[in-house]
Amino acid sequence: MPTTAGVFGCFLCRPEREWTWHESANFRAILGLGPIGAGYTLIASRDHLPSMLDLDSGLAQQLDVFTSEVRRELEKRWGPSVIAEHGRVAACVADAVRGHEPHCLHAHRLVFPGHSELDLRSVAPRMKVRDFSTMLVARREFRWTGQYLYVETPDRRCQLGQIEGPLPRQFLRAVVAMQQGRPDLADWRRAPRRGEVDAAMRILQVSQAA
């Protein structure tokens, strides 16, 4: 089901091995640069896909299991997690985005350990938002074909918002940074915090070995 391969600038084609802490046949969990809180993780598809909602039913089931595994491991150390995704963003090879930072075609979601509340209606009041009991239900019932925002709380409930105008790619990351009182961490490029990423990896390695 991959849409393309070898896209220039796709940092998830060859992720940092030293920060990849959980893998399956189709997904990876990678500690992300610029962590907003310890254990900040990206869950990414191995193949190039537009978004997590564009997974077929079999891969969606696998993602659900994989995400639960990641959350359980992170919760042991840093508490429950909120998950966020900006789905179907423009391909990094598109002319429209070549003047900006490259963006990968791998479907990926951000996991924020220790952050358990995020409400799309509060942070984007003009956006059309729908609520679903789980991601699998959302995938079946959400018919919007454009870009979207996705938020999933620790109880697996999720919200999906339709993006109908310009929206920064790191919008939800910036929201979490503001909510945690660390607006300086909104842009991972300005605050990569590699030392904190390495420290979280050591903690995860000890936890997984126990």
matplotlib code that plots the C-alpha trace (Angstrom):
import matplotlib.pyplot as plt

x = [0.0, 2.9, 2.4, 6.1, 9.6, 12.9, 11.5, 14.2, 14.4, 12.2, 13.8, 11.7, 13.1, 16.2, 15.4, 18.0, 18.6, 19.8, 16.4, 14.2, 12.9, 10.0, 9.3, 6.9, 6.7, 4.9, 5.5, 8.3, 8.4, 11.1, 12.1, 11.6, 13.9, 12.7, 10.9, 8.1, 8.4, 10.4, 9.6, 8.2, 7.8, 6.8, 4.9, 5.5, 4.6, 7.5, 5.8, 5.0, 1.4, -0.6, -2.0, -3.0, -6.6, -5.5, -4.3, -6.3, -8.3, -5.5, -2.8, -5.2, -5.7, -2.0, -1.5, -4.1, -2.2, 1.2, 0.0, -1.3, 2.1, 3.9, 1.5, 1.9, 5.7, 5.7, 3.1, 5.4, 7.8, 6.1, 2.3, -0.6, -0.2, -2.1, -1.6, -1.8, -1.6, -1.7, -2.9, -2.4, 0.0, 1.6, 4.3, 7.8, 8.6, 5.8, 6.8, 4.5, 6.6, 10.1, 10.7, 10.0, 11.2, 10.9, 8.0, 7.8, 5.1, 5.2, 2.0, 3.0, 1.6, 3.1, 2.9, 3.1, 3.7, 2.5, 0.0, -3.5, -5.9, -6.1, -9.4, -9.6, -12.7, -10.9, -7.7, -9.3, -12.8, -13.7, -12.8, -15.4, -14.7, -16.2, -15.9, -15.4, -15.1, -11.8, -9.5, -10.9, -14.4, -13.1, -11.3, -14.6, -16.9, -14.8, -15.4, -13.4, -10.7, -8.6, -6.0, -7.1, -6.1, -6.4, -6.3, -6.6, -6.8, -5.6, -9.1, -8.8, -11.5, -10.6, -11.5, -11.0, -11.1, -11.3, -8.6, -10.2, -7.6, -3.9, -2.6, 1.0, 2.4, 3.5, 0.2, -0.7, 2.9, 2.9, -0.4, 1.0, 4.1, 2.0, -0.2, 2.9, 4.2, 7.1, 6.3, 10.1, 9.8, 7.2, 9.7, 12.0, 14.5, 15.2, 15.3, 16.4, 17.4, 19.4, 20.7, 17.1, 16.4, 19.4, 18.4, 14.9, 16.3, 18.5, 15.4, 13.4, 16.2, 16.4, 12.6, 12.4, 15.2, 13.5]
y = [0.0, 2.5, 5.5, 6.3, 5.5, 7.2, 10.7, 13.3, 14.7, 12.1, 11.7, 8.7, 6.6, 6.2, 7.1, 7.4, 3.8, 4.8, 6.4, 3.7, 1.8, -0.3, -1.9, -4.1, -5.3, -2.0, 0.6, 2.2, 4.1, 6.7, 9.2, 12.6, 15.6, 18.6, 16.6, 18.4, 16.3, 13.1, 10.2, 12.2, 9.7, 9.5, 6.4, 6.1, 3.8, 2.1, 2.7, 6.0, 6.7, 10.0, 9.5, 7.0, 7.2, 6.0, 2.7, -0.3, -2.2, -4.8, -2.1, 0.0, -3.0, -3.4, 0.3, 0.1, -2.8, -1.1, 2.2, 0.4, -1.2, 2.1, 3.8, 1.1, 1.3, 5.1, 5.2, 3.1, 6.0, 9.2, 8.8, 8.6, 10.1, 12.2, 11.4, 13.9, 13.8, 16.3, 14.0, 14.3, 17.2, 18.1, 15.7, 16.9, 16.7, 19.1, 22.4, 24.2, 23.1, 23.1, 26.5, 25.2, 22.4, 18.9, 16.9, 13.1, 11.0, 8.5, 8.5, 9.4, 10.5, 12.3, 10.8, 13.2, 11.3, 13.1, 15.1, 13.7, 16.4, 18.1, 19.3, 20.4, 22.5, 24.6, 25.1, 25.5, 26.8, 27.5, 24.0, 21.3, 18.6, 15.2, 12.8, 9.1, 6.3, 4.8, 5.4, 2.3, 3.7, 7.1, 5.5, 3.8, 6.8, 10.0, 10.9, 14.0, 13.6, 16.6, 17.4, 16.8, 17.1, 14.1, 13.9, 10.7, 10.8, 8.1, 6.4, 5.9, 8.5, 10.7, 13.9, 14.6, 18.1, 19.2, 21.5, 23.9, 26.7, 27.4, 25.8, 25.5, 21.9, 22.0, 23.4, 20.7, 20.4, 24.2, 23.9, 21.2, 23.3, 26.3, 24.1, 22.9, 26.4, 25.8, 27.8, 27.9, 24.2, 24.6, 24.3, 21.2, 22.7, 25.6, 23.4, 19.8, 18.9, 15.8, 15.2, 14.8, 12.4, 10.3, 10.3, 9.1, 6.3, 5.1, 5.0, 3.0, 0.5, -0.1, -0.4, -2.9, -5.0, -5.3]
z = [0.0, 0.0, -2.2, -3.0, -1.8, -1.3, -0.9, -0.5, 3.0, 4.6, 8.0, 8.9, 6.0, 8.0, 11.6, 14.4, 15.4, 18.8, 19.5, 18.0, 21.0, 19.7, 16.3, 14.5, 10.9, 9.9, 12.6, 14.6, 17.9, 17.9, 20.6, 19.0, 18.9, 20.9, 23.5, 25.3, 28.4, 28.8, 26.6, 23.7, 20.9, 17.3, 16.1, 12.3, 9.5, 7.8, 4.4, 2.8, 3.5, 3.7, 7.2, 9.9, 8.7, 5.3, 6.6, 5.4, 8.0, 8.8, 9.3, 11.4, 13.7, 13.9, 14.7, 17.5, 19.1, 18.6, 20.0, 23.2, 23.6, 23.3, 25.7, 28.3, 28.3, 28.4, 31.2, 33.5, 33.6, 32.7, 33.1, 30.6, 27.1, 24.7, 21.0, 18.2, 14.4, 11.5, 8.8, 5.0, 5.0, 1.7, 0.3, 1.0, -2.8, -3.7, -5.2, -2.8, 0.2, -1.1, 0.3, 3.8, 5.9, 4.3, 5.5, 5.2, 3.7, 6.5, 8.4, 12.0, 15.3, 18.2, 21.7, 24.7, 27.9, 31.1, 29.1, 29.4, 28.2, 24.8, 23.4, 19.7, 20.3, 22.8, 20.8, 17.4, 18.1, 14.4, 13.3, 12.5, 15.1, 15.6, 18.6, 18.3, 20.9, 19.3, 16.4, 14.6, 14.8, 13.6, 10.6, 9.5, 10.0, 9.3, 5.6, 5.3, 2.6, 3.3, 5.9, 9.5, 13.1, 15.4, 19.2, 21.3, 25.0, 27.4, 27.5, 23.7, 22.9, 20.0, 18.2, 14.5, 13.1, 9.4, 8.3, 5.7, 5.7, 6.4, 9.6, 10.8, 10.7, 14.3, 15.5, 18.1, 19.3, 19.9, 21.8, 24.1, 24.7, 25.6, 27.9, 29.7, 30.1, 27.7, 24.6, 23.9, 23.0, 20.3, 17.4, 17.8, 15.4, 17.7, 20.8, 19.8, 23.4, 22.3, 25.8, 27.1, 24.3, 25.2, 28.9, 28.0, 25.9, 28.8, 31.0, 28.5, 28.0, 31.7, 31.9, 29.0, 30.4, 33.8]

ax = plt.figure().add_subplot(projection="3d")
ax.plot(x, y, z, "-o")
ax.set_aspect("equal")
plt.show()
